[in-house]
Each structure stands twice: as structure tokens, then as C-alpha cells.
Amino acid sequence: MSSKILCVIFGASGMQGGSVIRSILASPQALERIRIRGVCRDLNKPAARHLESLGVEVVAGNLSSESDMRRVLTGASLVYLVTAYSGNSSNKEIEIEQGQNVARLSKELGIEHLIFSTLLHVKEITSGKIQQAQEFDSKAEVERFIRQLGIPATFVIPGFYMSLFVPGKLLVRSKQDPGILELVLPVSTNSTKFPLVDMNKDFGNFVVAALLNRDSFLGKQVHAAEAYYTLDEIAAVVNRFEPIHGFKCVTREINDREFLDQGSIAGKDAYIRQVEDLDMYRFMREPGYYLDEDLNQNQGIVIEPLSSFEEFVKNSSLFSKSPNRAYN
């Protein structure tokens, strides 16, 4: 029987859980102490099969099912929990219920360390001035529930993914000039600060640091980001590599009405989702995504140096050398 302690990682085939698993597998110190049980919704996904090829135990489980979660958590000492808002039809109540379900069972089963991916409670911090940042508030309410239960826990707040600032996502190709990338959001381009993290490379290292140094992290919030960047600074980085990828990035601040009218989100309840995104950006304008928390200490939390946005752009396959490439 293995002497390693079992760590259950939710969202194993997703961005966050996948990053945590890769960081554990890349850490000799973590591998010596930890074995992984990854939880996926669909065991037939290529990402799930890839994890199995790496020797990870992969199981399916519905976070709303008490019996499923009891089966998944039995035998574990450590848990990394990420809940889904958009993955649950953008239903705040479902996300909270699922987080609470895992938390209650973690308490009952004696989990020694629960690490939860959280966000700040926008509605409370702004005294009700910003009310529709549902994805933030739902996670913050799960964090509160975990704290109330007295579970030994750490709370990791992911920064903005660097991979959002690529062609086809927040960098939108100009209709007038295919070589121009437009970064257009309802925030100041030179003062609103985005805390960025290379999700693929660095996020999991924050979680591994908390797993390996439990007592130092218990009860704390970890602000998982490399540094703050304004939109103008992001564009400047992209433009330094224009000779390589062939794109020039320009920024523009739009007002709230323009943002709502542009309809960048598709599907059912698209306007509601657009309002929620707007309230996130309103929160970023003031008081700020991390409330201006100092990020300088983060280089000392993780073992490997954190990637800057410049390093991300330089090494990313998400930028093309040809401005004529189509992005979907």
C-alpha cells in the first residue's frame, strides 16, 4: 500500500486543475509525498486520458451528488477544489451548493488541508454598488462557508489568465486592418491594473507551495499572479514582438453602454452575462481586482521564477507569425 498521502484535485482536465497536476508531477518534493486522484466530468475527454497515461488516477464525479463526492474524497488527506460558474449554466446557487457539498464532506471525512480557488465578494466590498459580479460572489460565499466550518484551508485567488490576452480572445482583429489587434474594454487603458498569471506554467506552483507548506498557508488568501499590468502595458509587450508575429496591438477605453451594446457574449442569457462581465470590470476600475494587494512577495512563494507577460508572448503558440491567420 502506498505511503504517499492522497490529494484529490477537482477540475483535473481543466485549466486550473490541470495546472495543479502538472506542477505536482514536476516537483520531486511533491511527488515524494503526494499521489493524485483527478476528478473529471467526462473520462472520455482526451485530457482525462492523457492524465491516465501519466499515471494519475482519474475518476468521474458530480459535485452536486453527496454519494459521488463521498466516494471521490474517501481516503484523501488533501483537496484542491475549483467550482464552476459558467459550467453550471452560470447559476450561482448551483455553484454554491456544490462547493458547500464538498466542504461538508471534507469536514466529516477529516480532510487535513483543503485548498479552494476563490474570488473576492464584490457586492459586499462595494457595499452593494456592484451587484452582478455573480461568479466572484458565489466563490466568496463558498470560502465563507469553508471558514465557518473550521476546515483547515487555504484560499487561492487566481489572477487574470495571460492566455486571455491573445488573438481571438480579448485581442480582437481589426475589421479594417487584419494586422491590428484591438484591446477594447470598459476600463482605463493606463491606470486600471490587471494581475496576470501564466495559468499553464505558474498557477499550479502556487497551489503546490501551499500543499508543501501547509502550516504557513492555513487560513490565508494567496494572490496567484506574477504582476500588475495596464492594458497599455499589455499592448506594449505585444508590440515588442510585432516583427515576429506580425501584429500591432492598440488599446481603447469604451464606456459601459458601448460595452453592453457590443454583444461579445453569445448564447442564451447573453445580455445578463454581459452585465456580469461589466460589473467585473467596474470592480477592477475601483477598488481593484486584488484591492491593490502587493504582489512582490509572490516570487518568493514559488520555487520556479514566475513568467512575465513578455515571456508568455515570446513563448506562446497562440500568436501567429502571419497576420493573415484566421482566429476563431
N, C-alpha and C positions, 0 to 999 in steps of 0.2 A: 504494500500500500504506500502511495506517495506521501512523503513527509512535507511536501510543499503545501502551503495554505491556498485555498481556492478563492479566486476572485471572479465574481460574476460581472460581466460587462454588458450592459444593455446598448442597443443600437450598434451591434458589432459590425454590421455591414454598412453602416452609415459613416458620415464624415467624422463625428466625434468619437464614437465607439471604436471605429477602425483606427483612428489615430492613437487612441489609448493602447489598443492591442499591439500595434506596430512598435510603440515606444517600449512596452514591456518586453517584447521579443528582442528588441535591440539593446536591452540593458542586462548585462551579465548579473548585476546585483539583484535585479528584479526577478530574472529567470531562475536564479538560485533559490528564491523564496516563494515564488508565486506560480501557480498553474491557472489557466484561463478557461472559463466557461462563457462563451459568447452567446448572446441572445439575439436572434433574428426573427423577423416576422415570416420570412419565406426562406426555407432551407434550400430551395432550388435556385436561388439567385447566384450568379457567378461569383459575387463577392463572398457569399457564405461557403461555397465550395472551395474557393481559394483559401479561406481561413482553415478549413479542414485539412487542406494539403500542407499547411504549415504546422499541423499538429494541435490545432486549437479544437477543443470540444465545442461543438456548435449545436444549440438547441433552439427550438421554437417555443414561443410563449406569448400569450395575450396579457398585457399588463392590467386589463380590467378583470381578469379571471383570478380569483383567490387560489384556486386549486393549481392553476398553471404556475403562478408565482411561488407558491409553496414548494412545488416540485423543482423549480429553477433555483431557488435560494437555499434549499436544504443542503447542508454540508459546507456552505460558504462561510468565510470569515470576513471577506472584503466585497464591497459592491461599488461599481460605478454606474450611476443612474442618470440617464438622459431621457426626458419625456418629450413627446411630440405634440406641437400645437397644430401646425398645418397638416401633419399626418393623421390627425383626428378630425378632419373636416373643419379645422380652425374653431374647435369647440373647447372653450376654456374649462367648462365643467368636467368634460371627459378627461382632459389633461390633469386637472387637479385630483380627480378621483383615482386615476391610475397612479399618480405619484404617492398619494396617501395609502393606496393599497400596498405598494412595495414598502413604504415606510413602516406601516403597522406590522407587516410580516417580518421585516428586518429587526424590529424591536422584539417581537415574540421569539424569533429564532436566535437571538443573541448575536447579531452581526457586530463585529468588532470595529468596523470602520466603513461608513457609508459616505461616498463622495458624490455629491449631487451637482449637476450642471444647472445653474440658476441664473436669474437676471434680477435687476432692481425693481422695486414696486413703484412704478411711475405714478400711479394715481395717488398713492399716499405721500410720496416725496414732494409732489407738486400741489398738495392739498386740494386735490380734485380738479385742478385746472386742466390737466391732460387725462382723459378718461378712457381712451380707446386703444391704449398700447397693451392689448389683451395678452399677447404672448409673453410680455415682460411680467405682468401682474400675476398671471397664473403660476409661473415658475416661482415667483417670490412667495406666493401663498403656500406652495408645497414646501419651500425652505422653512417657512414659519412653522408649519405642521411638524416637520422633522425636528426642529429645535424644541418645540413643545413636548414632544415625546421623550426628549432626553437621549436620543440616539447619538453615539459617538460619530460625529460627522464633520466633513469639510465641504465648503461650497465654492465651486469653481465658476467664475463668470467669464465665458468666452468673449474675446473681443470680436470686432468685425472681421470676417474672413477676408484675407487678402485675395482669395480666388473670386470674390465678388467684383473686384476691380480689374476685369479682363474684358476683351471684346465679346460682345454678345450678352453681357450681363449689365453691370452699371455703366460700362463704357460702350456707348451706342454709336454705330457707324452713321456718319452724316449722310443724309439723303442727297445732299448737293455734291459732296466730295467723299468718295469711298476711302480715301486715305486719312480722313479726320475722324477721331473718336471723340464723342461728346459726353462729358460728365456733367449732367444737369440734375440738380437736386434742390429741395427747398431749404437750403442751409447756406450760411456764408461760406464762400469758397476760400476765404483767407483767415477765418477765425474759428469756425466750428471744427472740433477735433474728433477724428475717428481713431480709436485704439485698434490697431491691426495685429492680426496673428496669422502666421502660416499654419493653417489647420492641419494640413497633411504632415508637415515635418515637426512642428513645435507643440501643438496643443497637448498631445498625449504626454509630453515630457513634464508638463506642469502636474498632471494627474499622477504620474509615476513618482515625482518628488514628494507628493503628499502621501502616497501609499508607503513609501520607504521611510518617511519621517513623520509618522502618524502623530506623535505627541506634540510636535511643533506646529502642526496644522489644525488640530482639533478645534472646532468652533469658529474657524477663520474663513473669511472670503478671500479667494485667490483671484486676482485680476489677470487673466491669462491673455496677455498681449505684449508685443515687442516694444511698441512706442506709439505716440500720437502723431497723426498726420492730418493736415488740412487737405481739402480737395485740390488746392493749387499745388501743394507739395506732392500729392499723388500724381498729378498731371506732369509735374516737372520730372519725376522719376521716369515715367513712361516716355517722355520726350528725349531723355538722355539716350534711350535705345532706339530712337527713330531710324538711325542708319542701318540697324539690324532687322527690325521687324516691319519698318516701312510705315508706321502710323505716327500721327501727331495728335496729341490729346489737348482739348480745350475744355474749360470749365465755365459754367454759367449758373448763377443762382436764380431760381424761379420762385414766385410767391405760392402760397398754399393753394389758391384756386387753380393756378396753372398745373400744379402737381396733380390735383384731383381730376382735372379735366383731361389730362394726357392719357389716362386709362392704360397704364403699363401692365396692369394685372388682368389676366383673362379668367374666364370661367364663372361659375355660379358665385353670387355674392361678391363680384369683383369690386364694386364700389365700396363695400364695407371693408374689404381687405385693404383697399387704397387708403381709406380713412385711418385704419390701424397703422399702416406704414407711415402716414403723415404724422401721426402722433408720436411715433418713434423718433422721427426727425425733429419734431418740435422739442422733444425731451433732450435730444442731442444738442440743439441750439442752446438751451438753458434748462436745467443746470449742467447737463453733460452726461454722456453715456456712463462714465465711471465716477461722476461727481468730481472730476479733476484729480482722482487718486494718482499719487506718484507711482510711475511705472519703472523708475530707475532701479529699484531693488530686484526686479524680475530676472535680470541677467544672473543674479546670484542664487535664484531659486532652482534653476535647472542646471544640469551638468553641461549639456552642449550649448554653444552660443546660439542665441535666438536669431532667426533670419530677419533681416531688414526687408522692407518692401523692394528696395533696389535689387537685393539678391533674389527675391522671389521673381521679379520681372525678368531678370537676367537668365534665370534657370527654367522659367516656365514654358511649357509646350503650348500654353493657351494663347500665346501671341504668335502671329504668323509673320514670316519674312515678306509675305506678299500682301499688299493692301487690297488685292482683288479677291482674297479668300472670303467665302461666304460663311457667316456665323449664324447659327440658329439659336 
